[in-house]
Each structure stands twice: as structure tokens, then as C-alpha cells.
């Protein structure tokens, strides 16, 4: 199966919280990442979390890691129109030192 | 100036032509990568280089070649372009561990007609 899986689309009303979910398969992954891609641009690293952490918060962003279930989530509080983008989850695999990306979740903001 | 610069930003080329995409970085990073992005398929790794003398194939290297001319420069060539190589191409860099993620360029949109 896919190394990193995430849903392809998410629609959220402006002002609500967005939660983007991701599952990964390599239990020995050392770091996990969230990237943001705006239209016409490259991927921008939003945040990363080390595998021995459960949570990381940075302003409106909260990352939760459940290692038992190999589940990573990104919560964006007070979603704004500027948050409209594709969000990629990624894991750094210990076995070959590579970063593997999911296919991305397109976040659509409803007025 | 951007940390990772890709040229050209857009290119239309004909089937069978040779084309080179260039990437340069000012991060001082050792590791450089080439990815292609296709709708619904996410990012797929074409080639990567951990230092100037190191070149490795990624998951989809057929039809592509690379050259690491210096620590700061990593170019991708399509020897004989074909239409299914139409895609968005990204260069990325990381430090020698890769732990803190990659820095991406803005991409090259390539269309093969």
C-alpha cells in the first residue's frame, strides 16, 4: 500500500477549524512533516514533529501524532482564505533516510 | 533572492527534443533532489544527490538524467522528451541529515507537445 495516505479534498467554512489527517506505514519514521503548496508555487515547510513528541503547536497550527496508530493530523484554527492550498503530509523513513510525501489534501475555504 | 532557484519557470518543447532544467541553491546544502508532480499522483522522486560525487536514481528515473555540477547546482535533462513527461518539476535541497525537511524551488512547468 501507499506509504503515506491522506484524503484528497477538504472543504471548511471561513473561521472554522480545519483538520487534515494522514496515516503512514513506517513505524520507525523519525520525523514527520506538513508542507503547504499555494497555486503556482513550490512546497513550503509549515512544521515538523519528531517521532518522540505527541503534539506541537505553532500559532494557529497544531500537529498531533499518534504513533500507535501511525496517524498524524494538522489542525488550522480560525481558517482564513489565505489557508486555501494543498497540504502534504510526509515522513522520513529510517530504513533509507528518504522523505516520502503523501498525495496532498486540497483545502477549500467556503465563505 | 530565492534560496532555491529553478529555470526556466515555464517551457513548451516538442516531442523528441532534449531539454535541460536547472536548479541552483544558496542554502549551502549538500543534498539536492528532483521531483515531478502530476495531478492525483503527488510528488515522485526522479533523482537525488547527497553530495557532488553522489548521484542516485529515484522511483521514476527512466527517460531522465542529472548532473551535479557543483554543490550549488543540480540539473535535470530529458534526453528525448515525450508527452507523458508533461508535468511540474521541482528541485529541493536539504542539509546533510535531511531531518528538518526540504527547501523547494518554485517549480518548472514543462509541456511536451
Boltz contact constraints between the chains, C-beta under 6 A:
constraints:
  - contact:
      token1: [A, 31]
      token2: [B, 99]
      max_distance: 6.0
  - contact:
      token1: [A, 33]
      token2: [B, 101]
      max_distance: 6.0
  - contact:
      token1: [A, 41]
      token2: [B, 106]
      max_distance: 6.0
  - contact:
      token1: [A, 42]
      token2: [B, 90]
      max_distance: 6.0
  - contact:
      token1: [A, 42]
      token2: [B, 104]
      max_distance: 6.0
  - contact:
      token1: [A, 42]
      token2: [B, 105]
      max_distance: 6.0
  - contact:
      token1: [A, 42]
      token2: [B, 106]
      max_distance: 6.0
  - contact:
      token1: [A, 42]
      token2: [B, 107]
      max_distance: 6.0
  - contact:
      token1: [A, 43]
      token2: [B, 104]
      max_distance: 6.0
  - contact:
      token1: [A, 45]
      token2: [B, 101]
      max_distance: 6.0
  - contact:
      token1: [A, 48]
      token2: [B, 101]
      max_distance: 6.0
  - contact:
      token1: [A, 101]
      token2: [B, 42]
      max_distance: 6.0
  - contact:
      token1: [A, 101]
      token2: [B, 43]
      max_distance: 6.0
  - contact:
      token1: [A, 103]
      token2: [B, 42]
      max_distance: 6.0
  - contact:
      token1: [A, 104]
      token2: [B, 42]
      max_distance: 6.0
